[in-house]
Amino acid sequence: MLFALGLGDQVVAVTHECDWPREATSIPHLTRTVIPDGLSAAEIDRTVRETVDNGRPLYELDADRLAELEPDLIVTQAVCDVCAVSYEDVVAVAATLPGKPRVVSLDPMRLDEVIADFGRLGGAASAESEARLLREQARRRLEAVSAAVEGVSVPRVLALEWLDPPFVAGHWVPEMIAIAGGEDVLGRVGERSRTATWDELESTPCDVAVVMPCGYGAERSAEEARTFADRIASLPARRVVALDASAYFSRPGPRLVTGVELLGHVLHPDRVEKPPGTDVIEVRAEGLEPPQAKPTSS
């Protein structure tokens, strides 16, 4: 979001997961995760739960390096307790720094709140006009997708944010699906992602299943779907697609707009073009048109 506001040259440090735009990868990384590499989905879930239950942090912050960089503004989040250094830890560290930097926490639950945060961050970083332009561009693109799918049949969509255990995507994802001309069958706009059982998923009518494990790219998402091929095969969806969650769905930033465009293409390829540079991996495709599509109401 800072780079989108034209502030990339003022960003002095990022987290270990900040990888877009590519310039962000060369900026000092001040955090690291305590979760080992190479774990399965179930092992990651278990390790996260055990770490949190034992009151230990999932991430470590290099407070000494942060102090050396002397930031004026620290941008953090409290949307997800397992996605980044905790907000309380950031505030505590900021209070010890000589310059007493301002801490801004961006905690959206809906897509319109993400777009509103462009303005909040722009105001905090003296980039109000850039933020206004970014908001206008985002809204125009969303309106273009909505107009493109107006009047089409509405496929039922199951969005899976994790597979072991299965998580139903929440927060802004159901809203993204709706704008893209679909109906999220289990997720609820503005509510947190939640665990589900495979029995629940198998008994819920849906036309398209979207595999979007939190933090994974398209290839890794497809690998996860293939790992759970038997479970995926039991879903009623005739189409199963794997998408880049890390880039277009997991992170509340400007690229969520691209995620809406990508979903629009997945659900209505004849109405919405695939955004450049994005990937759609068909895990199962038993026909391009979803069966029993629900018509829009007048």
Backbone bond lengths (Angstrom), bond angles and torsions (degrees), N, CA, C in turn:
res aa  C-N    CA-C-N  psi(-1)  N-CA   C-N-CA  omega(-1)  CA-C   N-CA-C  phi
1 M - - - 1.452 - - 1.526 110.75 -
2 L 1.341 116.08 -40.00 1.462 119.51 178.17 1.524 111.17 -63.34
3 F 1.311 116.71 -42.04 1.466 119.58 177.78 1.525 110.56 -64.97
4 A 1.334 117.14 -39.78 1.463 120.90 179.40 1.522 111.45 -63.76
5 L 1.327 116.07 -26.02 1.460 120.91 177.33 1.528 112.04 -85.99
6 G 1.332 116.67 4.76 1.456 120.47 178.88 1.507 114.16 79.52
7 L 1.330 117.54 20.16 1.462 121.95 -175.47 1.523 112.90 -107.12
8 G 1.325 117.42 14.87 1.454 120.54 -175.53 1.520 113.92 -56.07
9 D 1.328 116.80 -36.23 1.469 119.04 -177.60 1.520 112.22 -73.69
10 Q 1.327 117.73 -8.54 1.462 121.44 177.92 1.525 112.67 -100.82
11 V 1.320 116.95 -5.74 1.462 120.82 -179.98 1.522 108.61 -79.49
12 V 1.336 117.40 116.40 1.462 120.72 -174.66 1.522 113.01 -98.03
13 A 1.329 118.05 -15.35 1.461 121.02 179.51 1.517 109.32 -163.12
14 V 1.342 115.19 156.40 1.461 121.49 -179.04 1.526 108.86 -140.94
15 T 1.325 116.63 -178.22 1.457 120.64 175.55 1.528 109.61 -87.88
16 H 1.311 115.89 172.44 1.464 120.58 -179.92 1.519 112.16 -69.60
17 E 1.337 117.87 -14.32 1.457 120.89 -178.94 1.525 113.08 -100.78
18 C 1.303 117.97 -2.25 1.461 120.94 -179.79 1.530 109.17 -76.42
19 D 1.322 116.48 110.35 1.465 120.39 -174.88 1.522 112.86 -133.11
20 W 1.348 117.58 14.36 1.456 119.68 179.06 1.507 109.74 -145.77
21 P 1.337 116.93 134.76 1.465 126.03 -6.69 1.526 111.11 -66.34
22 R 1.324 115.49 175.75 1.458 119.79 -172.69 1.522 112.40 -57.85
23 E 1.335 116.66 -27.43 1.460 119.25 179.63 1.528 111.87 -60.44
24 A 1.316 116.58 -26.05 1.461 120.16 -178.01 1.520 112.27 -66.42
25 T 1.310 117.27 -24.19 1.461 120.01 -178.29 1.526 112.81 -71.54
26 S 1.328 116.79 -18.98 1.466 120.33 -179.41 1.523 112.96 -95.83
27 I 1.323 117.00 -0.06 1.463 121.86 178.66 1.532 108.09 -87.82
28 P 1.328 119.25 146.63 1.462 120.71 179.61 1.539 112.86 -51.15
29 H 1.326 115.17 133.15 1.468 121.80 178.58 1.530 108.29 -100.55
30 L 1.322 116.11 124.88 1.460 120.78 -173.21 1.524 113.98 -104.28
31 T 1.308 117.85 1.24 1.459 119.19 -179.00 1.520 110.05 -128.69
32 R 1.317 114.79 163.11 1.450 120.80 171.45 1.523 108.03 -151.88
33 T 1.316 116.05 153.08 1.453 121.06 179.76 1.521 110.26 -92.02
34 V 1.319 116.16 150.75 1.460 120.67 175.99 1.521 111.12 -92.51
35 I 1.350 117.48 -1.65 1.461 121.80 179.28 1.529 108.85 -80.20
36 P 1.324 118.96 122.53 1.469 120.29 -178.82 1.521 111.87 -65.31
37 D 1.315 116.52 154.92 1.460 121.66 174.38 1.530 110.19 -73.57
38 G 1.328 114.91 160.40 1.459 120.18 171.76 1.506 116.12 82.56
39 L 1.324 118.55 7.80 1.466 120.52 179.98 1.526 110.47 -82.02
40 S 1.319 115.78 151.91 1.458 120.84 174.10 1.523 109.26 -76.07
41 A 1.339 116.05 171.08 1.470 120.37 179.15 1.519 111.31 -57.84
42 A 1.334 116.45 -44.57 1.467 120.41 -179.82 1.519 111.29 -65.55
43 E 1.340 116.82 -39.18 1.463 120.31 179.90 1.522 111.27 -68.01
44 I 1.329 116.73 -37.89 1.461 119.66 176.86 1.520 110.01 -63.34
45 D 1.326 116.55 -47.11 1.464 120.60 -179.99 1.528 110.66 -59.92
46 R 1.332 116.89 -44.65 1.466 120.50 -178.66 1.521 111.20 -65.54
47 T 1.340 117.13 -42.87 1.460 120.80 -179.59 1.520 111.25 -64.19
48 V 1.319 116.57 -41.92 1.464 120.66 178.31 1.523 110.46 -61.19
49 R 1.332 116.19 -47.74 1.477 119.80 -178.55 1.525 111.23 -62.55
50 E 1.336 117.40 -43.94 1.456 120.52 -178.86 1.526 111.17 -65.59
51 T 1.326 116.45 -40.63 1.460 120.23 -179.92 1.519 111.27 -63.76
52 V 1.340 115.91 -45.77 1.467 120.60 179.67 1.520 110.74 -66.42
53 D 1.334 117.04 -43.98 1.471 120.94 -179.01 1.528 111.93 -61.70
54 N 1.330 116.36 -30.85 1.463 120.37 179.74 1.525 113.31 -87.42
55 G 1.342 115.11 4.48 1.454 119.59 175.85 1.512 114.71 74.71
56 R 1.327 117.18 19.65 1.453 121.15 179.55 1.525 109.97 -98.72
57 P 1.324 117.89 148.57 1.474 120.15 178.86 1.519 111.22 -74.90
58 L 1.330 116.28 147.63 1.461 121.95 176.27 1.520 111.91 -84.92
59 Y 1.325 116.37 -18.18 1.462 120.98 -176.96 1.520 109.69 -133.58
60 E 1.307 115.22 150.10 1.457 121.62 176.65 1.521 109.21 -114.06
61 L 1.313 115.86 140.01 1.459 122.90 -178.45 1.519 109.32 -113.12
62 D 1.326 116.47 130.81 1.461 122.10 177.92 1.526 108.23 -81.72
63 A 1.330 115.42 86.46 1.462 120.68 -175.40 1.521 111.78 -67.60
64 D 1.325 117.33 -34.11 1.475 120.03 -179.91 1.527 110.72 -64.53
65 R 1.314 116.61 -45.35 1.465 120.43 179.58 1.523 110.24 -65.49
66 L 1.323 116.40 -38.30 1.459 120.79 178.20 1.522 110.23 -60.58
67 A 1.309 116.23 -43.05 1.468 119.91 179.39 1.520 111.17 -63.07
68 E 1.334 117.25 -39.23 1.459 121.40 179.50 1.526 111.81 -62.48
69 L 1.330 117.25 -33.99 1.464 121.67 -176.75 1.528 112.58 -77.97
70 E 1.318 117.84 -18.49 1.464 123.33 176.08 1.530 113.06 50.63
71 P 1.317 119.18 59.35 1.470 120.07 179.78 1.527 111.57 -71.96
72 D 1.314 115.39 152.49 1.462 121.47 173.80 1.528 111.02 -91.86
73 L 1.334 115.75 -26.15 1.461 121.40 -175.37 1.526 108.90 -138.69
74 I 1.324 116.78 132.15 1.466 122.56 174.42 1.523 107.64 -117.18
75 V 1.323 115.81 125.25 1.470 121.26 -179.71 1.518 107.81 -106.46
76 T 1.318 115.93 124.99 1.458 120.89 -178.04 1.522 109.48 -137.11
77 Q 1.332 116.10 -170.36 1.460 120.04 -178.71 1.521 109.97 -151.54
78 A 1.344 115.45 154.53 1.464 121.83 174.57 1.516 110.67 -130.69
79 V 1.340 115.93 19.13 1.475 119.54 178.90 1.511 110.45 -63.88
80 C 1.332 115.68 -43.99 1.459 121.13 -174.09 1.521 109.36 -130.24
81 D 1.332 116.28 124.83 1.460 120.71 -177.43 1.525 113.24 -72.83
82 V 1.335 117.13 -17.35 1.464 119.41 -175.65 1.527 112.00 -110.17
83 C 1.333 117.07 13.54 1.470 120.38 -175.65 1.516 113.83 -107.04
84 A 1.311 118.63 -13.41 1.459 120.34 -175.59 1.519 109.45 -165.51
85 V 1.334 115.54 172.26 1.463 120.66 174.29 1.523 108.66 -54.39
86 S 1.327 117.61 136.53 1.459 120.63 -174.77 1.529 111.19 -62.45
87 Y 1.309 115.25 148.03 1.462 121.54 179.69 1.526 110.65 -58.56
88 E 1.325 116.53 -41.48 1.470 120.39 -179.46 1.514 111.25 -61.91
89 D 1.339 117.20 -39.64 1.461 120.17 179.08 1.521 111.07 -66.58
90 V 1.328 116.66 -39.13 1.463 120.48 179.31 1.525 110.27 -64.13
91 V 1.322 116.31 -45.52 1.473 120.23 179.96 1.522 110.42 -62.16
92 A 1.326 116.10 -41.41 1.465 120.07 -179.24 1.523 111.41 -63.19
93 V 1.333 116.69 -43.65 1.462 120.10 179.12 1.524 110.26 -66.95
94 A 1.339 117.28 -42.62 1.465 120.57 -179.40 1.524 111.57 -59.05
95 A 1.322 116.42 -34.48 1.470 120.32 -178.29 1.517 112.14 -68.01
96 T 1.327 116.86 -20.05 1.464 120.06 -179.39 1.520 112.68 -90.79
97 L 1.319 117.87 -9.80 1.462 121.06 -176.11 1.526 110.48 -79.63
98 P 1.320 117.33 143.47 1.468 120.51 -176.17 1.529 113.35 -57.46
99 G 1.321 117.04 -41.03 1.452 119.56 -175.76 1.514 114.63 -81.63
100 K 1.334 117.31 -3.08 1.465 122.57 -178.19 1.546 110.82 45.15
101 P 1.333 116.70 64.32 1.471 119.22 -177.83 1.523 112.10 -63.84
102 R 1.314 114.54 151.42 1.457 120.70 176.30 1.537 109.20 -73.86
103 V 1.310 117.08 138.89 1.460 122.06 177.50 1.524 108.35 -111.60
104 V 1.331 116.31 123.27 1.455 122.16 177.51 1.524 108.17 -115.02
105 S 1.307 116.40 120.82 1.463 120.92 179.04 1.528 109.12 -104.55
106 L 1.321 116.30 123.30 1.464 122.13 178.72 1.526 107.82 -100.85
107 D 1.330 116.32 115.18 1.463 120.94 -171.14 1.529 112.59 -131.28
108 P 1.321 118.11 56.14 1.468 119.93 -177.04 1.525 111.83 -74.60
109 M 1.320 114.94 153.28 1.463 121.10 173.49 1.523 111.67 -119.32
110 R 1.342 116.08 -16.73 1.456 121.79 -179.24 1.528 109.54 -126.95
111 L 1.320 115.41 164.34 1.459 120.18 -177.75 1.521 111.42 -65.30
112 D 1.323 118.23 -39.83 1.463 119.37 -179.87 1.527 111.19 -66.58
113 E 1.335 116.99 -27.20 1.458 119.88 176.12 1.526 111.00 -72.97
114 V 1.328 117.13 -33.95 1.464 120.46 174.50 1.520 109.49 -61.04
115 I 1.324 115.88 -47.07 1.467 119.93 -179.01 1.528 110.81 -65.82
116 A 1.336 117.00 -36.51 1.461 120.01 176.47 1.527 111.19 -63.90
117 D 1.328 116.30 -31.13 1.463 119.96 179.28 1.525 112.39 -66.81
118 F 1.343 117.62 -22.26 1.463 118.89 172.76 1.525 108.96 -56.02
119 G 1.318 115.52 -43.60 1.456 120.65 -179.40 1.515 112.46 -70.42
120 R 1.329 117.13 -40.24 1.471 120.26 178.42 1.517 110.80 -60.60
121 L 1.321 115.68 -46.67 1.452 119.20 -178.44 1.528 110.88 -70.66
122 G 1.327 116.05 -38.67 1.456 119.11 177.13 1.517 111.66 -60.63
123 G 1.324 116.44 -39.26 1.457 120.20 177.92 1.516 112.04 -66.31
124 A 1.327 116.43 -40.72 1.466 120.37 -178.75 1.521 111.79 -68.88
125 A 1.351 116.39 -26.87 1.464 120.85 -175.73 1.525 112.49 -109.05
126 S 1.329 116.99 15.82 1.473 121.88 178.44 1.521 111.98 57.21
127 A 1.335 115.53 45.41 1.466 121.13 177.90 1.530 108.98 -132.73
128 E 1.329 115.37 49.73 1.464 120.42 -174.60 1.517 112.82 -63.00
129 S 1.336 117.31 -45.09 1.464 119.33 -177.33 1.524 110.81 -66.88
130 E 1.331 117.16 -38.95 1.465 120.59 177.33 1.526 110.42 -63.66
131 A 1.318 116.79 -39.29 1.462 120.57 179.18 1.524 111.13 -65.59
132 R 1.323 116.37 -40.41 1.461 120.11 179.29 1.522 110.40 -62.43
133 L 1.327 117.44 -42.06 1.456 121.47 178.58 1.531 110.76 -65.49
134 L 1.323 117.07 -42.01 1.464 121.26 -179.99 1.533 110.55 -62.84
135 R 1.323 116.96 -40.97 1.475 120.66 177.51 1.525 110.51 -63.32
136 E 1.320 116.55 -45.41 1.467 120.09 -178.32 1.523 111.19 -63.08
137 Q 1.328 116.77 -42.06 1.460 120.21 179.00 1.521 110.98 -63.41
138 A 1.330 116.96 -42.48 1.458 120.95 -179.59 1.523 110.66 -63.00
139 R 1.304 117.21 -44.30 1.465 120.18 -178.58 1.529 111.82 -66.76
140 R 1.323 116.87 -37.48 1.470 119.63 178.44 1.527 110.52 -64.46
141 R 1.311 117.08 -41.29 1.463 120.31 179.96 1.528 110.99 -66.95
142 L 1.313 117.26 -40.47 1.460 120.36 178.18 1.521 110.97 -65.53
143 E 1.318 115.91 -41.03 1.474 119.81 178.09 1.516 110.63 -63.97
144 A 1.326 118.09 -34.35 1.462 121.57 179.55 1.520 110.97 -65.85
145 V 1.329 117.70 -40.51 1.466 120.70 177.48 1.520 109.81 -66.56
146 S 1.319 116.67 -45.67 1.459 120.87 -179.67 1.525 111.53 -59.01
147 A 1.328 116.36 -41.40 1.464 120.42 178.91 1.521 111.14 -67.83
148 A 1.320 117.09 -37.48 1.459 121.04 -177.39 1.521 112.44 -65.19
149 V 1.344 117.42 -32.19 1.467 120.46 -176.26 1.522 112.31 -101.28
150 E 1.311 117.16 7.02 1.465 120.09 -179.10 1.530 110.24 -62.50
151 G 1.315 116.37 130.37 1.457 121.62 176.13 1.508 115.60 85.77
152 V 1.339 118.12 -2.20 1.461 119.64 -179.36 1.523 110.11 -83.53
153 S 1.347 116.03 165.15 1.457 119.51 173.09 1.524 108.66 -66.79
154 V 1.317 116.19 150.44 1.460 121.25 -172.08 1.531 109.67 -110.14
155 P 1.320 118.03 103.00 1.467 120.11 178.36 1.526 111.13 -70.28
156 R 1.314 114.90 147.39 1.459 121.59 177.25 1.529 108.44 -85.45
157 V 1.336 115.56 130.52 1.468 121.51 -170.74 1.521 110.36 -120.88
158 L 1.322 115.17 134.18 1.457 122.31 172.23 1.522 107.80 -110.56
159 A 1.326 117.31 116.53 1.468 122.26 -178.57 1.524 108.95 -104.40
160 L 1.329 116.22 117.95 1.466 122.09 -176.49 1.523 110.19 -107.09
161 E 1.317 115.73 117.00 1.461 121.69 -176.69 1.533 112.38 -92.56
162 W 1.308 117.18 -11.48 1.468 122.74 175.57 1.519 106.17 -163.17
163 L 1.348 116.42 157.42 1.462 118.77 -174.57 1.528 114.66 -117.10
164 D 1.321 118.32 -17.60 1.465 118.86 -179.29 1.517 109.67 -146.40
165 P 1.361 116.50 91.48 1.462 127.70 0.81 1.528 110.12 -76.74
166 P 1.328 116.81 160.68 1.465 118.07 178.80 1.525 112.01 -68.49
167 F 1.311 115.11 136.23 1.464 122.35 175.03 1.525 108.24 -119.20
168 V 1.316 116.43 134.50 1.459 122.49 173.26 1.528 108.05 -88.64
169 A 1.320 117.12 127.68 1.463 121.00 -177.38 1.520 110.87 -64.49
170 G 1.324 115.29 142.19 1.463 121.28 178.73 1.507 111.08 -131.09
171 H 1.340 115.85 -141.14 1.460 122.37 -178.93 1.535 110.29 52.91
172 W 1.328 116.89 -119.72 1.462 122.50 -174.64 1.528 112.97 -90.55
173 V 1.336 118.74 -10.82 1.463 120.83 -174.16 1.527 112.72 -62.61
174 P 1.348 120.75 -45.61 1.468 118.57 178.29 1.526 113.25 -58.32
175 E 1.317 116.40 -35.38 1.464 121.05 177.72 1.527 110.35 -67.74
176 M 1.319 116.84 -39.78 1.462 120.94 177.24 1.529 110.21 -61.14
177 I 1.328 116.41 -42.90 1.461 121.13 179.41 1.524 110.37 -62.64
178 A 1.325 116.95 -41.74 1.469 120.87 -179.13 1.529 111.12 -64.13
179 I 1.323 118.03 -44.69 1.459 121.16 179.32 1.523 110.25 -62.48
180 A 1.357 115.80 -34.46 1.461 121.03 -178.38 1.517 113.33 -79.76
181 G 1.325 117.40 3.63 1.459 120.49 175.87 1.507 114.39 89.76
182 G 1.326 117.31 29.98 1.452 121.47 177.42 1.515 111.16 -127.63
183 E 1.327 115.24 173.57 1.461 121.45 175.99 1.524 108.39 -123.85
184 D 1.328 116.43 117.31 1.460 120.86 177.61 1.530 108.17 -74.67
185 V 1.330 116.47 119.90 1.466 119.53 -171.71 1.521 113.10 -82.07
186 L 1.324 118.81 -19.79 1.463 120.14 -177.74 1.521 113.90 -129.58
187 G 1.320 118.70 -30.13 1.450 120.95 -179.94 1.518 111.73 -75.33
188 R 1.312 116.46 154.15 1.459 121.92 179.76 1.523 109.38 -126.54
189 V 1.325 115.73 134.09 1.464 121.35 -177.14 1.525 110.27 -59.74
190 G 1.324 115.61 130.11 1.454 120.62 175.06 1.509 115.15 78.47
191 E 1.329 118.02 4.65 1.458 121.21 177.31 1.521 109.37 -108.18
192 R 1.307 116.10 155.20 1.455 120.56 -177.05 1.526 111.52 -68.54
193 S 1.319 115.27 154.22 1.455 120.14 172.23 1.527 108.06 -59.29
194 R 1.320 116.21 150.44 1.469 118.77 -177.46 1.520 110.61 -139.55
195 T 1.309 114.57 156.87 1.454 119.27 175.41 1.521 109.58 -76.26
196 A 1.316 115.31 153.17 1.463 122.23 176.71 1.519 107.68 -139.43
197 T 1.304 116.69 167.69 1.461 120.60 174.25 1.522 108.63 -101.54
198 W 1.305 116.21 155.76 1.460 119.11 177.12 1.520 110.38 -64.24
199 D 1.326 117.42 -31.38 1.473 119.67 176.65 1.524 110.39 -60.93
200 E 1.354 116.07 -42.01 1.464 119.59 178.38 1.518 110.94 -64.07
201 L 1.324 116.62 -44.07 1.461 120.35 -179.23 1.519 111.41 -64.62
202 E 1.328 116.63 -41.13 1.466 120.83 -177.86 1.518 112.39 -68.97
203 S 1.324 116.89 -24.86 1.462 120.30 -177.74 1.521 113.08 -96.70
204 T 1.337 117.37 1.06 1.466 120.91 -179.01 1.523 109.72 -98.44
205 P 1.326 118.65 115.90 1.472 120.28 179.57 1.525 111.61 -59.55
206 C 1.313 116.09 130.65 1.457 119.93 175.40 1.521 108.40 -154.43
207 D 1.310 116.16 156.20 1.456 122.67 -178.56 1.525 112.18 -101.69
208 V 1.341 115.92 -36.36 1.463 121.31 -177.36 1.520 108.52 -132.58
209 A 1.327 116.61 128.73 1.463 121.44 173.18 1.521 108.11 -105.75
210 V 1.324 116.26 128.82 1.460 121.72 179.65 1.526 108.15 -110.11
211 V 1.318 116.17 117.17 1.460 121.91 179.10 1.521 107.67 -92.26
212 M 1.331 116.31 113.83 1.467 121.62 -175.50 1.524 109.51 -141.10
213 P 1.335 117.97 65.48 1.467 119.81 -179.58 1.524 111.55 -58.97
214 C 1.314 115.58 133.05 1.460 121.74 -174.64 1.522 111.41 -54.32
215 G 1.338 115.69 124.18 1.455 121.32 175.55 1.508 115.14 86.74
216 Y 1.344 119.35 -0.23 1.457 121.93 -176.65 1.525 110.68 -102.41
217 G 1.355 115.02 148.16 1.445 121.13 171.95 1.512 110.83 -80.28
218 A 1.333 116.50 179.10 1.465 120.66 -175.32 1.526 112.26 -62.68
219 E 1.326 117.34 -45.31 1.462 120.12 -179.10 1.520 111.44 -62.71
220 R 1.329 116.56 -44.86 1.470 119.74 179.11 1.533 110.57 -65.68
221 S 1.318 116.90 -36.61 1.461 120.15 176.73 1.528 110.67 -61.96
222 A 1.339 116.03 -42.86 1.463 120.43 178.36 1.527 111.13 -64.59
223 E 1.338 116.60 -38.23 1.462 120.30 177.23 1.523 110.64 -61.48
224 E 1.323 116.28 -42.66 1.465 119.93 178.27 1.526 110.79 -62.52
225 A 1.327 116.25 -41.29 1.467 119.76 178.94 1.526 110.78 -62.50
226 R 1.316 116.20 -39.58 1.472 119.26 179.64 1.523 110.97 -71.40
227 T 1.327 117.00 -33.08 1.458 120.19 177.22 1.522 110.68 -61.31
228 F 1.323 115.75 -36.09 1.461 121.41 -179.90 1.527 110.31 -106.78
229 A 1.333 115.41 40.40 1.462 121.09 -174.70 1.521 112.26 -57.84
230 D 1.335 117.11 -39.92 1.461 119.62 -179.15 1.526 110.98 -63.39
231 R 1.316 116.00 -43.11 1.464 119.64 178.94 1.525 110.77 -67.98
232 I 1.330 116.10 -43.63 1.455 119.96 178.99 1.528 110.15 -60.09
233 A 1.345 116.26 -39.92 1.465 120.15 -179.45 1.522 111.88 -64.31
234 S 1.322 117.06 -23.59 1.466 120.11 -178.42 1.523 112.66 -81.48
235 L 1.333 117.51 -10.14 1.461 119.91 179.77 1.523 110.02 -72.53
236 P 1.321 118.15 147.46 1.465 120.18 -179.57 1.523 114.50 -72.71
237 A 1.326 117.80 -11.09 1.471 120.85 -178.18 1.517 110.95 -63.59
238 R 1.308 115.67 138.18 1.460 120.27 175.48 1.523 111.36 -85.45
239 R 1.312 116.74 -23.59 1.458 120.80 175.53 1.518 109.26 -118.07
240 V 1.330 115.55 136.84 1.458 121.80 173.93 1.522 106.73 -129.91
241 V 1.322 116.99 122.60 1.461 120.97 -179.27 1.521 109.61 -123.95
242 A 1.320 115.79 146.76 1.461 122.66 175.88 1.520 109.01 -109.14
243 L 1.336 116.76 132.20 1.453 121.67 -176.99 1.524 110.64 -127.15
244 D 1.320 115.36 166.60 1.457 122.86 179.27 1.522 108.95 -81.76
245 A 1.337 115.53 96.25 1.460 119.56 -178.30 1.515 111.68 -71.57
246 S 1.321 116.66 -39.44 1.456 120.67 -177.00 1.524 111.37 -58.24
247 A 1.323 116.52 -41.72 1.459 120.17 -176.36 1.522 113.14 -80.08
248 Y 1.342 117.32 -39.53 1.463 119.35 -164.21 1.525 115.91 -122.56
249 F 1.333 118.76 -0.89 1.461 118.84 -176.21 1.528 114.22 -139.49
250 S 1.334 118.76 -37.85 1.459 120.76 -173.31 1.521 113.46 -76.27
251 R 1.324 117.46 -32.25 1.459 121.41 -171.04 1.529 111.27 -104.35
252 P 1.331 117.39 127.08 1.464 120.31 -178.45 1.520 112.98 -77.93
253 G 1.344 115.42 80.21 1.451 120.17 -179.96 1.507 111.48 -142.95
254 P 1.322 118.01 -169.10 1.465 122.08 -175.48 1.521 114.26 -58.97
255 R 1.334 117.98 -28.70 1.462 118.91 -176.36 1.527 113.46 -75.15
256 L 1.329 118.41 -4.56 1.466 119.24 170.67 1.528 110.42 -60.88
257 V 1.322 116.47 -31.20 1.469 120.18 177.91 1.526 109.62 -63.13
258 T 1.328 116.52 -42.07 1.459 119.79 174.91 1.523 110.51 -62.64
259 G 1.336 116.39 -35.28 1.452 120.15 176.55 1.516 112.97 -61.09
260 V 1.323 116.72 -38.87 1.469 120.29 176.32 1.525 110.19 -64.10
261 E 1.327 116.36 -43.62 1.465 120.23 177.94 1.525 110.74 -62.67
262 L 1.317 116.86 -39.30 1.459 120.88 178.87 1.525 111.04 -65.19
263 L 1.320 117.10 -43.83 1.465 120.72 176.44 1.523 110.72 -62.85
264 G 1.327 116.35 -39.30 1.458 119.37 177.77 1.513 111.39 -59.24
265 H 1.337 116.53 -39.50 1.461 120.12 177.73 1.526 111.50 -69.10
266 V 1.329 117.07 -41.28 1.469 120.78 179.26 1.522 110.92 -60.43
267 L 1.318 116.53 -44.92 1.463 121.02 -174.94 1.519 113.05 -83.03
268 H 1.340 116.72 -31.33 1.463 121.16 -176.14 1.533 109.48 -140.48
269 P 1.328 117.30 69.78 1.468 120.62 -174.53 1.521 114.11 -61.52
270 D 1.344 116.80 -22.65 1.455 119.57 179.08 1.530 111.96 -81.79
271 R 1.318 116.87 -11.13 1.469 121.09 -178.18 1.532 113.60 -109.16
272 V 1.326 116.86 -30.53 1.471 120.65 -174.34 1.525 109.27 -127.76
273 E 1.315 116.85 125.54 1.457 121.24 178.75 1.530 110.51 -74.06
274 K 1.313 115.70 151.10 1.459 120.33 177.45 1.526 109.07 -72.21
275 P 1.333 117.16 129.01 1.469 119.09 179.56 1.527 110.72 -61.10
276 P 1.310 118.02 141.17 1.466 121.17 179.88 1.525 111.48 -56.97
277 G 1.310 115.19 138.84 1.459 120.41 175.37 1.510 115.95 83.05
278 T 1.331 117.83 -2.13 1.466 120.75 -179.32 1.522 110.27 -95.06
279 D 1.321 116.29 159.66 1.455 122.11 -179.98 1.525 110.54 -123.68
280 V 1.322 115.06 139.76 1.458 122.59 172.25 1.521 106.82 -125.20
281 I 1.317 117.27 114.21 1.460 121.26 -178.85 1.522 108.63 -105.72
282 E 1.323 115.41 113.89 1.459 120.56 179.66 1.532 109.04 -79.15
283 V 1.313 115.51 112.60 1.457 120.69 176.37 1.524 110.28 -83.05
284 R 1.328 115.09 -37.00 1.459 120.70 173.49 1.518 108.08 -149.11
285 A 1.322 116.72 133.43 1.466 121.42 179.51 1.515 108.81 -141.02
286 E 1.314 116.99 100.11 1.463 122.01 179.41 1.523 110.72 -102.89
287 G 1.313 115.08 37.87 1.463 119.55 -177.02 1.501 109.50 129.52
288 L 1.318 116.36 133.13 1.454 119.79 -176.67 1.517 112.90 -71.89
289 E 1.325 117.30 -27.88 1.456 119.87 -179.84 1.526 109.12 -93.60
290 P 1.327 118.78 123.63 1.460 120.73 179.93 1.530 110.69 -66.46
291 P 1.327 118.77 139.36 1.447 121.04 179.02 1.521 112.27 -74.52
292 Q 1.307 115.92 155.55 1.460 122.59 173.76 1.527 112.44 52.21
293 A 1.334 114.79 40.00 1.457 118.43 179.76 1.518 110.43 -63.40
294 K 1.293 115.03 139.15 1.467 121.32 -177.87 1.520 109.84 -85.49
295 P 1.354 119.13 122.27 1.457 119.98 -179.44 1.519 111.71 -70.41
296 T 1.308 115.92 151.64 1.459 119.70 176.45 1.526 109.14 -71.39
297 S 1.308 115.68 149.58 1.465 120.21 177.29 1.508 109.33 -86.62
298 S 1.294 115.58 149.43 1.464 119.84 -178.74 1.515 110.34 -87.74
